[in-house]
Amino acid sequence: MQKVLFQFSKWFVGILFIFSGLIKANDPLGFGYKLQEYFEVFHISFLNDWATGIAILLCVLEIVFGALLLWGIFRNFVVKGLLATIIFFTFLTFVSAAFKVVTSCGCFGDAIPLTPWQSFSKDLVMLVLIIYIYVNRGLIKPITAKPAVQSGLFAAVFTASLLFGIFTYNFLPIIDFLPYKVGSNIPENMKAPEGAAVDEYLIMYDLKHKQTGETKTMSDKDYLAKEVWKDENWEVIGSPSKKLIKKGYEVKIKDLMITDASGTDYTKEIVENPYYSLVVVAYNLNQTNEKAIAATNALALNAAEQFNMRTVLLTANSAQDAEKFSKRMKLFMEVFYADAVPLKSMVRANPGVLLIKNGTIINKWHYHSLPSFDHLTEKYFAK
């Protein structure tokens, strides 16, 4: 029985660590954004510039620890590493849940969103299993006793996982779990389907007894059902509040608003353009790749001259900074503004380019893989 339980624990922990590492390594920039939230909470924001690098290394560690556990290689190093890692993550998820400072832990990236308490519960289960593995680590048997083979396997999984994270960082996620993935329709993702459930709330009253000073909180339903309103000794104090009792359908895109420098809303006009349009996303112009901006600017000029195609640049910078940047770079494309959060979700690059038609994302590219104008013409524009 002990052997079966140990094997289950080993395989469960090993596979989950590999899966968790791969999911986050698929989108290291997104994981880096999540780490920046934690850095802000713990007042170590000086690490923000290193967030993506730290994210990639954490993903590599998860994959390596999981794989080595399954192979039974470097037993003592692996079980100590697993224990240290899960204690660290359990602490983070507890802080997120207890103090509501980070609404999603990012344990499985955007593929499987978990609430803070769900994440903490998952980590508690993992902590128990890893402690069990640590106590019974003598049962771990290596698949090979040859040191050279063991070192080769370690080097292989470390290198492969590191290269995977570097590749997805430079050429976008292999699988896009965000609402702006290729093929999705932005306007459709901004509204709930017909008949979708809506949020259900209770109206909560704060009551105070005039004679005894007793206070209590009561829902509007109880207030009416118990006819408290007939008792003149009870009075409502303050303003009623709303309490969510059942979550309804949540639209996939709820925070996208595109404006010009004066604040005029251009969201509908831009995302519902019935013709091909290029949307260049550079959420931070201070850190964007200017060489790539120049290349997209040339692309925009050719697209306008030959196909009368519109190209817009979306940024979260101030209008004053964007205007200076536009003049210095001699931008041909129009500049509009949106919050950094949706811009970071649109494309994991700064800058990145989306090809949109009638609200549907036809394709998108990291600036490292930006296609030539001739390629775009042959594949899209000339058809």
Secondary structure, DSSP 8 states (H G I E B T S, - for coil): -HHHHHHHHHHHHHHHHHHHHHHHHTSHHHHHHHHHHHHHHTT-GGGGGGHHHHHHHHHHHHHHHHHHHHHT-SHHHHHHHHHHHHHHHHHHHHHHHHH---S---TTTTTS---HHHHHHHHHHHHHHHHHHHHTGGG---S---HHHHHHHHHHHHHHHHHHHHHHHHH--SS--STT-TT-BHHHHTS--TT----EEEEEEEEEETTT--EEEEEHHHHHHTTGGG-TTEEEEEEEEEEEEE-----S--S---B-TT--B-HHHHHT-SSEEEEEE-S-TTTS-HHHHHHHHHHHHHHHHHH--EEEEEE-S-HHHHHHHHHHHT--SEEEE--HHHHHHH-SSSSEEEEEETTEEEEEEEGGG---HHHHIIIIIT-
